[in-house]
Amino acid sequence: MAIAQTPVDTLIDARWIIPVEPAGAVLDHHSLAVEDGKIIARLPTVEAHARFRPKHRYALLDHALIPGFINLHTHAAMTLLRGLADDLELMEWLNRHIWPTEARHVSPSFVYDGALLACAEMLRGGTTCFNDMYFYPEAAAQAALTAKMRAAMGLIVIEMPTGYAADADDYLRKGLAMRDQYRHEPLLNFTLAPHAPYTVGDKTFGKLLTYAEQLELPIHIHLHEAQAEIDGSLEQYRLRPIQRLHNLGLLGPNLIAVHAVHLTQDEIHLLARQGCHVAHCPASNLKLASGIPPVAEKIASEINVGIGTDGAASNNRLDMFSEMRLAALLTKGKSGNATALSAHEALRMATLNAARALGIDAQTGSLQPGKAADIAAVNLATLESAPCYHVISDLVYAAGREHVSHVWVNGELLLDERRLTTLDLPELLHTAALWREKITAS
């Protein structure tokens, strides 16, 4: 007697599944069964065909399935400033170019259009979730929801007035109201996002700490990005920024320190003892000549390190493949140890480690039954990746975002054979061109 098959929404057959946990696992000829947005089974393909009757079936027999990347730090709307002010150091880049341009042009429509363009770029590169920090976060949230992409929306706080808010209290008030408005959206999470120690005062940090504890929100902040930041803090506060934040009570398991380039060994130990997370943005750090952070030392101290791209204005690409590769190579080169950051560790930094930093690792970041079906399929039957001896090494050192063929978020197919299913690519390009004309004419 034939065994009745279980109906499911989607069955994805793959040459390999890289679940990320357990560490280093490579599952040959396996399938994922998806129902109601979640992975309900991960099993050999032969067994999957006998057990399930899918509405939609994908035979990706030259592909590796990986968890969708989680971009741990970006400013999505800044895609509209891509290439505007290149080859400059950080403070000149900010003070003379980025901040003046933002003062003239940033608006809800700027943020929505820029974030939508970013969502398209990230989805085509296998990214299924991004951690954002920018003005008008409600507009970025709307863009993410339009794309049907997962996002952590940073509630930005800064002392200086902008078109978005008048002062730090106004930023907080508007950000928290935005969180209340969108808190029940299943694809959205939230962080408190003070811009940096040099743009936020002690009194505001005290308020942020209170809200972070009451609402159980991560704190997402640029920290020790450039030497000038540290020099300024020593002059103003007679403290290095990390020590200042520690004295204020902000270092803890809910802190995501973005960049963390210039660290003493004592500061690395302090971040580790306090359970802080780090968002490593290697390309942006290099492009702005901020430096090469001591990633090997952070890992040795058991600091949880994830990977981010930063914004397209300081990186030019929202490409997690290139960030993974660069992170691994820089760590090896700086440490003098070719084993310092393995391919699997780099992949984990771009997926599960980032989810852990955001507090969503029970929901996403690995291909485990019970987690959301946030999945990217990478075609490894290509000239650039042939021959394939070790699939995880191929993913990190040889493959690129152009090899991503399919992407699912929460079980919904958002990229189908390189075609975006929720976004209109020609329309996005037209909108980007209009913003270029407007910005260059100002």
One Martini backbone bead per residue (centre of mass of N, CA, C, O) as a GRO file, in nm:
protein
  442
    1MET     BB    1   0.095   0.037   0.023
    2ALA     BB    2   0.075   0.358  -0.014
    3ILE     BB    3   0.219   0.643   0.104
    4ALA     BB    4   0.123   0.924   0.226
    5GLN     BB    5   0.162   1.247   0.138
    6THR     BB    6   0.287   1.555   0.233
    7PRO     BB    7   0.183   1.865   0.215
    8VAL     BB    8   0.355   2.144   0.056
    9ASP     BB    9   0.468   2.433  -0.064
   10THR     BB   10   0.794   2.357  -0.061
   11LEU     BB   11   1.060   2.208  -0.270
   12ILE     BB   12   1.422   2.184  -0.230
   13ASP     BB   13   1.663   2.080  -0.449
   14ALA     BB   14   2.013   1.988  -0.383
   15ARG     BB   15   2.343   1.933  -0.397
   16TRP     BB   16   2.368   2.141  -0.151
   17ILE     BB   17   2.379   2.188   0.209
   18ILE     BB   18   2.444   2.484   0.419
   19PRO     BB   19   2.350   2.527   0.751
   20VAL     BB   20   2.609   2.613   0.960
   21GLU     BB   21   2.441   2.419   1.145
   22PRO     BB   22   2.671   2.252   1.190
   23ALA     BB   23   2.990   2.287   1.171
   24GLY     BB   24   3.081   2.222   0.833
   25ALA     BB   25   2.834   2.129   0.701
   26VAL     BB   26   2.765   1.889   0.426
   27LEU     BB   27   2.480   1.827   0.218
   28ASP     BB   28   2.410   1.577   0.006
   29HIS     BB   29   2.141   1.553  -0.163
   30HIS     BB   30   1.929   1.772  -0.054
   31SER     BB   31   1.632   1.895   0.124
   32LEU     BB   32   1.369   2.144   0.147
   33ALA     BB   33   1.090   2.196   0.356
   34VAL     BB   34   0.805   2.421   0.308
   35GLU     BB   35   0.589   2.585   0.561
   36ASP     BB   36   0.467   2.875   0.646
   37GLY     BB   37   0.780   2.997   0.616
   38LYS     BB   38   0.905   2.717   0.706
   39ILE     BB   39   1.123   2.483   0.806
   40ILE     BB   40   1.032   2.128   0.836
   41ALA     BB   41   1.271   1.998   0.651
   42ARG     BB   42   1.590   1.800   0.640
   43LEU     BB   43   1.671   1.591   0.360
   44PRO     BB   44   1.700   1.357   0.157
   45THR     BB   45   1.578   1.356  -0.156
   46VAL     BB   46   1.456   1.075  -0.171
   47GLU     BB   47   1.284   1.113   0.086
   48ALA     BB   48   1.131   1.370   0.003
   49HIS     BB   49   0.976   1.242  -0.240
   50ALA     BB   50   0.824   1.033  -0.056
   51ARG     BB   51   0.696   1.245   0.166
   52PHE     BB   52   0.631   1.484  -0.045
   53ARG     BB   53   0.374   1.732  -0.169
   54PRO     BB   54   0.428   1.990  -0.373
   55LYS     BB   55   0.346   2.291  -0.517
   56HIS     BB   56   0.661   2.361  -0.517
   57ARG     BB   57   0.945   2.289  -0.734
   58TYR     BB   58   1.313   2.269  -0.693
   59ALA     BB   59   1.584   2.190  -0.919
   60LEU     BB   60   1.914   2.238  -0.772
   61LEU     BB   61   2.177   2.043  -0.893
   62ASP     BB   62   2.420   2.295  -0.887
   63HIS     BB   63   2.358   2.378  -0.587
   64ALA     BB   64   2.374   2.595  -0.304
   65LEU     BB   65   2.241   2.607   0.015
   66ILE     BB   66   2.186   2.903   0.207
   67PRO     BB   67   2.171   3.130   0.415
   68GLY     BB   68   2.076   3.423   0.430
   69PHE     BB   69   2.206   3.709   0.443
   70ILE     BB   70   2.333   3.935   0.710
   71ASN     BB   71   2.341   4.274   0.723
   72LEU     BB   72   2.481   4.432   1.005
   73HIS     BB   73   2.561   4.705   0.825
   74THR     BB   74   2.361   4.987   0.715
   75HIS     BB   75   2.264   5.250   0.460
   76ALA     BB   76   2.039   5.213   0.235
   77ALA     BB   77   1.975   5.504   0.111
   78MET     BB   78   2.289   5.550   0.013
   79THR     BB   79   2.268   5.457  -0.281
   80LEU     BB   80   2.217   5.762  -0.385
   81LEU     BB   81   2.551   5.811  -0.300
   82ARG     BB   82   2.698   5.655  -0.501
   83GLY     BB   83   3.008   5.802  -0.580
   84LEU     BB   84   3.008   6.105  -0.480
   85ALA     BB   85   3.263   6.059  -0.246
   86ASP     BB   86   3.567   5.969  -0.325
   87ASP     BB   87   3.879   5.940  -0.187
   88LEU     BB   88   3.827   5.985   0.135
   89GLU     BB   89   3.826   6.073   0.442
   90LEU     BB   90   3.597   6.051   0.681
   91MET     BB   91   3.559   6.353   0.780
   92GLU     BB   92   3.552   6.481   0.500
   93TRP     BB   93   3.325   6.311   0.386
   94LEU     BB   94   3.116   6.405   0.590
   95ASN     BB   95   3.149   6.732   0.624
   96ARG     BB   96   3.179   6.807   0.291
   97HIS     BB   97   2.948   6.594   0.166
   98ILE     BB   98   2.730   6.418   0.305
   99TRP     BB   99   2.586   6.611   0.505
  100PRO     BB  100   2.513   6.836   0.299
  101THR     BB  101   2.346   6.654   0.109
  102GLU     BB  102   2.143   6.559   0.318
  103ALA     BB  103   2.033   6.841   0.396
  104ARG     BB  104   1.906   6.881   0.099
  105HIS     BB  105   1.759   6.566   0.039
  106VAL     BB  106   1.652   6.435   0.283
  107SER     BB  107   1.368   6.213   0.277
  108PRO     BB  108   1.121   5.998   0.249
  109SER     BB  109   1.169   5.952  -0.058
  110PHE     BB  110   1.470   5.903  -0.049
  111VAL     BB  111   1.461   5.657   0.145
  112TYR     BB  112   1.274   5.476  -0.012
  113ASP     BB  113   1.429   5.467  -0.282
  114GLY     BB  114   1.706   5.379  -0.168
  115ALA     BB  115   1.609   5.122  -0.016
  116LEU     BB  116   1.491   4.976  -0.261
  117LEU     BB  117   1.754   4.956  -0.417
  118ALA     BB  118   1.898   4.794  -0.194
  119CYS     BB  119   1.713   4.550  -0.188
  120ALA     BB  120   1.771   4.458  -0.475
  121GLU     BB  121   2.074   4.418  -0.445
  122MET     BB  122   2.067   4.220  -0.205
  123LEU     BB  123   1.890   3.997  -0.324
  124ARG     BB  124   2.086   3.943  -0.573
  125GLY     BB  125   2.313   3.862  -0.328
  126GLY     BB  126   2.156   3.688  -0.083
  127THR     BB  127   2.006   3.895   0.089
  128THR     BB  128   1.748   3.888   0.366
  129CYS     BB  129   1.896   4.089   0.577
  130PHE     BB  130   1.895   4.418   0.747
  131ASN     BB  131   2.090   4.666   0.925
  132ASP     BB  132   1.976   4.981   1.000
  133MET     BB  133   2.090   5.342   0.953
  134TYR     BB  134   1.853   5.614   0.951
  135PHE     BB  135   1.656   5.826   0.832
  136TYR     BB  136   1.339   5.764   0.817
  137PRO     BB  137   1.262   5.453   0.904
  138GLU     BB  138   0.973   5.423   0.786
  139ALA     BB  139   1.064   5.425   0.487
  140ALA     BB  140   1.247   5.174   0.502
  141ALA     BB  141   1.026   4.984   0.598
  142GLN     BB  142   0.850   5.010   0.346
  143ALA     BB  143   1.059   4.898   0.152
  144ALA     BB  144   1.093   4.619   0.280
  145LEU     BB  145   0.791   4.542   0.250
  146THR     BB  146   0.778   4.565  -0.055
  147ALA     BB  147   1.012   4.343  -0.091
  148LYS     BB  148   0.991   4.122   0.144
  149MET     BB  149   1.205   4.194   0.364
  150ARG     BB  150   1.429   4.164   0.607
  151ALA     BB  151   1.450   4.385   0.910
  152ALA     BB  152   1.652   4.619   1.098
  153MET     BB  153   1.546   4.907   1.260
  154GLY     BB  154   1.698   5.204   1.311
  155LEU     BB  155   1.685   5.438   1.581
  156ILE     BB  156   1.791   5.728   1.532
  157VAL     BB  157   2.059   5.915   1.710
  158ILE     BB  158   2.116   6.274   1.740
  159GLU     BB  159   2.196   6.601   1.819
  160MET     BB  160   2.151   6.709   1.550
  161PRO     BB  161   1.980   6.884   1.332
  162THR     BB  162   1.715   6.795   1.103
  163GLY     BB  163   1.458   6.721   0.895
  164TYR     BB  164   1.363   6.493   1.100
  165ALA     BB  165   1.501   6.638   1.363
  166ALA     BB  166   1.581   6.859   1.633
  167ASP     BB  167   1.659   6.637   1.855
  168ALA     BB  168   1.717   6.374   2.051
  169ASP     BB  169   1.424   6.354   2.158
  170ASP     BB  170   1.293   6.354   1.877
  171TYR     BB  171   1.420   6.098   1.772
  172LEU     BB  172   1.310   5.913   1.992
  173ARG     BB  173   1.011   5.968   1.955
  174LYS     BB  174   0.994   5.883   1.655
  175GLY     BB  175   1.116   5.601   1.678
  176LEU     BB  176   0.914   5.479   1.885
  177ALA     BB  177   0.662   5.528   1.714
  178MET     BB  178   0.754   5.349   1.482
  179ARG     BB  179   0.770   5.088   1.643
  180ASP     BB  180   0.472   5.079   1.726
  181GLN     BB  181   0.361   5.067   1.432
  182TYR     BB  182   0.566   4.794   1.343
  183ARG     BB  183   0.590   4.557   1.567
  184HIS     BB  184   0.388   4.335   1.404
  185GLU     BB  185   0.593   4.287   1.191
  186PRO     BB  186   0.751   3.993   1.102
  187LEU     BB  187   1.004   4.136   0.928
  188LEU     BB  188   1.049   4.321   1.187
  189ASN     BB  189   1.304   4.495   1.357
  190PHE     BB  190   1.489   4.655   1.637
  191THR     BB  191   1.696   4.947   1.701
  192LEU     BB  192   1.917   5.134   1.865
  193ALA     BB  193   2.083   5.433   1.686
  194PRO     BB  194   2.343   5.565   1.773
  195HIS     BB  195   2.575   5.693   1.583
  196ALA     BB  196   2.797   5.823   1.796
  197PRO     BB  197   3.001   5.949   2.038
  198TYR     BB  198   3.047   6.232   1.867
  199THR     BB  199   2.698   6.269   1.844
  200VAL     BB  200   2.659   6.182   2.158
  201GLY     BB  201   2.547   6.229   2.470
  202ASP     BB  202   2.523   6.134   2.795
  203LYS     BB  203   2.221   6.185   2.840
  204THR     BB  204   2.126   6.019   2.595
  205PHE     BB  205   2.254   5.751   2.674
  206GLY     BB  206   2.081   5.714   2.927
  207LYS     BB  207   1.811   5.687   2.775
  208LEU     BB  208   1.889   5.450   2.593
  209LEU     BB  209   1.938   5.246   2.817
  210THR     BB  210   1.654   5.242   2.928
  211TYR     BB  211   1.510   5.150   2.667
  212ALA     BB  212   1.674   4.892   2.616
  213GLU     BB  213   1.581   4.751   2.879
  214GLN     BB  214   1.269   4.778   2.853
  215LEU     BB  215   1.260   4.670   2.526
  216GLU     BB  216   1.485   4.482   2.430
  217LEU     BB  217   1.719   4.645   2.268
  218PRO     BB  218   1.946   4.702   2.060
  219ILE     BB  219   2.271   4.858   2.017
  220HIS     BB  220   2.365   5.068   1.735
  221ILE     BB  221   2.719   5.157   1.682
  222HIS     BB  222   2.965   5.359   1.618
  223LEU     BB  223   3.310   5.227   1.692
  224HIS     BB  224   3.623   5.284   1.647
  225GLU     BB  225   3.681   5.370   1.337
  226ALA     BB  226   3.873   5.622   1.404
  227GLN     BB  227   4.130   5.801   1.531
  228ALA     BB  228   3.982   6.077   1.549
  229GLU     BB  229   3.766   5.984   1.749
  230ILE     BB  230   3.962   5.927   1.984
  231ASP     BB  231   4.101   6.202   2.003
  232GLY     BB  232   3.841   6.364   2.061
  233SER     BB  233   3.766   6.216   2.325
  234LEU     BB  234   4.024   6.283   2.484
  235GLU     BB  235   3.977   6.591   2.470
  236GLN     BB  236   3.675   6.602   2.588
  237TYR     BB  237   3.682   6.335   2.816
  238ARG     BB  238   3.946   6.166   2.879
  239LEU     BB  239   3.837   5.932   2.685
  240ARG     BB  240   3.772   5.657   2.546
  241PRO     BB  241   3.488   5.553   2.406
  242ILE     BB  242   3.460   5.276   2.544
  243GLN     BB  243   3.498   5.379   2.834
  244ARG     BB  244   3.263   5.572   2.831
  245LEU     BB  245   3.041   5.357   2.780
  246HIS     BB  246   3.107   5.190   3.026
  247ASN     BB  247   3.053   5.412   3.240
  248LEU     BB  248   2.740   5.431   3.126
  249GLY     BB  249   2.644   5.110   3.069
  250LEU     BB  250   2.652   5.003   2.748
  251LEU     BB  251   2.805   4.755   2.791
  252GLY     BB  252   2.676   4.458   2.625
  253PRO     BB  253   2.470   4.208   2.479
  254ASN     BB  254   2.320   4.467   2.312
  255LEU     BB  255   2.592   4.544   2.166
  256ILE     BB  256   2.675   4.700   1.846
  257ALA     BB  257   2.994   4.730   1.716
  258VAL     BB  258   3.095   4.939   1.468
  259HIS     BB  259   3.406   4.819   1.346
  260ALA     BB  260   3.634   4.818   1.563
  261VAL     BB  261   3.945   4.896   1.487
  262HIS     BB  262   4.061   5.064   1.747
  263LEU     BB  263   4.224   4.837   1.962
  264THR     BB  264   4.298   4.721   2.250
  265GLN     BB  265   4.345   4.452   2.441
  266ASP     BB  266   4.164   4.556   2.672
  267GLU     BB  267   3.916   4.618   2.488
  268ILE     BB  268   3.869   4.335   2.393
  269HIS     BB  269   3.820   4.215   2.674
  270LEU     BB  270   3.583   4.398   2.747
  271LEU     BB  271   3.389   4.314   2.522
  272ALA     BB  272   3.390   4.017   2.604
  273ARG     BB  273   3.292   4.038   2.901
  274GLN     BB  274   3.018   4.200   2.801
  275GLY     BB  275   2.903   4.062   2.525
  276CYS     BB  276   2.974   4.191   2.269
  277HIS     BB  277   2.930   4.308   1.941
  278VAL     BB  278   3.049   4.289   1.591
  279ALA     BB  279   3.069   4.499   1.298
  280HIS     BB  280   3.220   4.403   1.004
  281CYS     BB  281   3.368   4.648   0.751
  282PRO     BB  282   3.613   4.611   0.536
  283ALA     BB  283   3.574   4.797   0.284
  284SER     BB  284   3.514   5.065   0.428
  285ASN     BB  285   3.773   5.076   0.596
  286LEU     BB  286   3.959   5.094   0.347
  287LYS     BB  287   3.836   5.333   0.180
  288LEU     BB  288   3.868   5.533   0.452
  289ALA     BB  289   4.130   5.458   0.609
  290SER     BB  290   4.069   5.327   0.904
  291GLY     BB  291   4.149   5.018   0.880
  292ILE     BB  292   4.256   4.708   1.043
  293PRO     BB  293   4.113   4.490   1.226
  294PRO     BB  294   4.130   4.258   1.512
  295VAL     BB  295   3.978   3.976   1.446
  296ALA     BB  296   4.139   3.741   1.566
  297GLU     BB  297   4.129   3.852   1.859
  298LYS     BB  298   3.824   3.848   1.887
  299ILE     BB  299   3.782   3.548   1.841
  300ALA     BB  300   3.976   3.452   2.068
  301SER     BB  301   3.773   3.616   2.278
  302GLU     BB  302   3.468   3.550   2.189
  303ILE     BB  303   3.362   3.742   1.988
  304ASN     BB  304   3.086   3.843   1.814
  305VAL     BB  305   3.116   3.832   1.455
  306GLY     BB  306   3.001   4.029   1.198
  307ILE     BB  307   2.873   4.131   0.874
  308GLY     BB  308   2.917   4.432   0.678
  309THR     BB  309   2.899   4.703   0.434
  310ASP     BB  310   2.766   4.940   0.465
  311GLY     BB  311   2.735   5.193   0.269
  312ALA     BB  312   2.746   5.286  -0.069
  313ALA     BB  313   2.919   5.551  -0.013
  314SER     BB  314   3.169   5.361   0.138
  315ASN     BB  315   3.169   5.106  -0.087
  316ASN     BB  316   2.944   5.060  -0.350
  317ARG     BB  317   2.867   4.774  -0.213
  318LEU     BB  318   2.608   4.515  -0.139
  319ASP     BB  319   2.842   4.264  -0.087
  320MET     BB  320   2.881   3.967   0.087
  321PHE     BB  321   3.091   3.813  -0.071
  322SER     BB  322   3.321   4.025  -0.066
  323GLU     BB  323   3.326   4.050   0.245
  324MET     BB  324   3.402   3.764   0.319
  325ARG     BB  325   3.667   3.746   0.162
  326LEU     BB  326   3.803   3.995   0.289
  327ALA     BB  327   3.791   3.907   0.581
  328ALA     BB  328   3.966   3.655   0.552
  329LEU     BB  329   4.221   3.782   0.419
  330LEU     BB  330   4.284   4.005   0.630
  331THR     BB  331   4.314   3.821   0.875
  332LYS     BB  332   4.552   3.662   0.768
  333GLY     BB  333   4.744   3.901   0.705
  334LYS     BB  334   4.750   4.043   0.987
  335SER     BB  335   4.823   3.770   1.160
  336GLY     BB  336   4.999   3.547   0.997
  337ASN     BB  337   4.740   3.340   0.961
  338ALA     BB  338   4.588   3.110   0.748
  339THR     BB  339   4.376   3.002   0.996
  340ALA     BB  340   4.216   3.244   1.130
  341LEU     BB  341   3.987   3.241   0.880
  342SER     BB  342   3.756   3.055   0.772
  343ALA     BB  343   3.514   2.988   0.554
  344HIS     BB  344   3.300   2.910   0.763
  345GLU     BB  345   3.338   3.156   0.948
  346ALA     BB  346   3.257   3.365   0.735
  347LEU     BB  347   2.971   3.255   0.686
  348ARG     BB  348   2.878   3.285   0.980
  349MET     BB  349   2.915   3.595   0.997
  350ALA     BB  350   2.693   3.636   0.750
  351THR     BB  351   2.470   3.495   0.947
  352LEU     BB  352   2.450   3.379   1.251
  353ASN     BB  353   2.608   3.603   1.394
  354ALA     BB  354   2.419   3.832   1.307
  355ALA     BB  355   2.164   3.716   1.436
  356ARG     BB  356   2.272   3.719   1.723
  357ALA     BB  357   2.317   4.026   1.749
  358LEU     BB  358   1.991   4.075   1.692
  359GLY     BB  359   1.821   3.834   1.834
  360ILE     BB  360   1.743   3.611   1.565
  361ASP     BB  361   1.862   3.303   1.584
  362ALA     BB  362   1.579   3.149   1.625
  363GLN     BB  363   1.477   3.244   1.321
  364THR     BB  364   1.769   3.284   1.187
  365GLY     BB  365   2.093   3.192   1.003
  366SER     BB  366   1.981   2.895   0.947
  367LEU     BB  367   1.913   2.552   0.823
  368GLN     BB  368   1.654   2.492   1.031
  369PRO     BB  369   1.419   2.341   1.169
  370GLY     BB  370   1.181   2.612   1.247
  371LYS     BB  371   1.287   2.812   1.062
  372ALA     BB  372   1.310   3.041   0.851
  373ALA     BB  373   1.283   3.070   0.491
  374ASP     BB  374   1.606   3.185   0.450
  375ILE     BB  375   1.721   3.164   0.113
  376ALA     BB  376   2.010   3.070  -0.086
  377ALA     BB  377   2.104   3.017  -0.429
  378VAL     BB  378   2.410   2.867  -0.562
  379ASN     BB  379   2.582   2.853  -0.859
  380LEU     BB  380   2.857   2.605  -0.923
  381ALA     BB  381   2.818   2.571  -1.252
  382THR     BB  382   3.090   2.748  -1.317
  383LEU     BB  383   3.371   2.881  -1.429
  384GLU     BB  384   3.456   3.032  -1.153
  385SER     BB  385   3.401   2.737  -0.973
  386ALA     BB  386   3.584   2.558  -1.143
  387PRO     BB  387   3.643   2.321  -0.965
  388CYS     BB  388   3.467   2.145  -0.697
  389TYR     BB  389   3.597   2.047  -0.384
  390HIS     BB  390   3.498   2.289  -0.177
  391VAL     BB  391   3.211   2.445  -0.117
  392ILE     BB  392   3.276   2.662   0.097
  393SER     BB  393   3.522   2.778  -0.044
  394ASP     BB  394   3.376   2.859  -0.301
  395LEU     BB  395   3.177   3.062  -0.172
  396VAL     BB  396   3.409   3.257  -0.057
  397TYR     BB  397   3.653   3.257  -0.299
  398ALA     BB  398   3.470   3.237  -0.589
  399ALA     BB  399   3.205   3.335  -0.552
  400GLY     BB  400   2.916   3.537  -0.647
  401ARG     BB  401   2.634   3.727  -0.677
  402GLU     BB  402   2.587   3.626  -0.980
  403HIS     BB  403   2.521   3.315  -0.862
  404VAL     BB  404   2.248   3.398  -0.774
  405SER     BB  405   1.918   3.258  -0.835
  406HIS     BB  406   1.778   3.225  -0.543
  407VAL     BB  407   1.522   3.373  -0.316
  408TRP     BB  408   1.412   3.342   0.023
  409VAL     BB  409   1.148   3.487   0.235
  410ASN     BB  410   0.956   3.331   0.437
  411GLY     BB  411   0.905   3.134   0.169
  412GLU     BB  412   0.939   3.361  -0.042
  413LEU     BB  413   0.986   3.432  -0.374
  414LEU     BB  414   1.227   3.698  -0.480
  415LEU     BB  415   1.423   3.507  -0.660
  416ASP     BB  416   1.405   3.407  -1.016
  417GLU     BB  417   1.646   3.356  -1.205
  418ARG     BB  418   1.737   3.671  -1.129
  419ARG     BB  419   1.437   3.755  -1.075
  420LEU     BB  420   1.243   3.989  -0.958
  421THR     BB  421   0.917   3.965  -0.790
  422THR     BB  422   0.871   4.268  -0.625
  423LEU     BB  423   1.054   4.424  -0.838
  424ASP     BB  424   1.133   4.700  -1.062
  425LEU     BB  425   1.414   4.754  -1.227
  426PRO     BB  426   1.364   4.990  -1.431
  427GLU     BB  427   1.234   5.174  -1.218
  428LEU     BB  428   1.479   5.196  -1.031
  429LEU     BB  429   1.674   5.320  -1.240
  430HIS     BB  430   1.507   5.571  -1.296
  431THR     BB  431   1.506   5.684  -1.009
  432ALA     BB  432   1.813   5.707  -0.977
  433ALA     BB  433   1.850   5.913  -1.211
  434LEU     BB  434   1.679   6.140  -1.087
  435TRP     BB  435   1.857   6.178  -0.834
  436ARG     BB  436   2.117   6.250  -0.977
  437GLU     BB  437   2.013   6.509  -1.108
  438LYS     BB  438   1.929   6.653  -0.845
  439ILE     BB  439   2.207   6.644  -0.696
  440THR     BB  440   2.393   6.771  -0.922
  441ALA     BB  441   2.214   7.047  -0.933
  442SER     BB  442   2.277   7.154  -0.619
   0.00000   0.00000   0.00000
